[in-house]
């Protein structure tokens, strides 16, 4: 995976990034829409240390666009108005469906870990027959923590 070229002084370590992603509640997923125009929406997610797992409605613009063109950019950030508190991670790559669509609970070893992580993060996880899993194995990750500028 290509490294972060600029801003290495404010880049998160792998451990900082993993802790940040595991604890952050919402990501913003940008997909490629019709005519190449971006579509962006908020979503809950789970991070397993190497892949970002997105639990998305299968009858959504996001799912349709990922099915047509899997390229995505996902941003997870926080910080508010204080510049030195701004932190975030951008993950770029291709999102691919995993498991049955929509997810109804068929046994799937590949989904055991993300579903456990998702339930631990958000509470009880239930199959509703309307959502499916998208897996993003990032081709590039960029992070920033402007609090590192204080040092």
HELIX and SHEET records of a PDB file:
HELIX    1   1 UNK A   14  UNK A   23  1                                  10    
HELIX    2   2 UNK A   34  UNK A   36  5                                   3    
HELIX    3   3 UNK A   61  UNK A   68  1                                   8    
HELIX    4   4 UNK A   83  UNK A   85  5                                   3    
HELIX    5   5 UNK A  109  UNK A  122  1                                  14    
HELIX    6   6 UNK A  146  UNK A  150  5                                   5    
SHEET    1   A 7 UNK A  38  UNK A  43  0                                        
SHEET    2   A 7 UNK A  27  UNK A  32 -1                                        
SHEET    3   A 7 UNK A  71  UNK A  78 -1                                        
SHEET    4   A 7 UNK A  87  UNK A  98 -1                                        
SHEET    5   A 7 UNK A 131  UNK A 136 -1                                        
SHEET    6   A 7 UNK A  52  UNK A  57 -1                                        
SHEET    7   A 7 UNK A  45  UNK A  47 -1                                        
SHEET    1   B 5 UNK A  38  UNK A  43  0                                        
SHEET    2   B 5 UNK A  27  UNK A  32 -1                                        
SHEET    3   B 5 UNK A  71  UNK A  78 -1                                        
SHEET    4   B 5 UNK A  87  UNK A  98 -1                                        
SHEET    5   B 5 UNK A 140  UNK A 145 -1                                        
END                                                                             
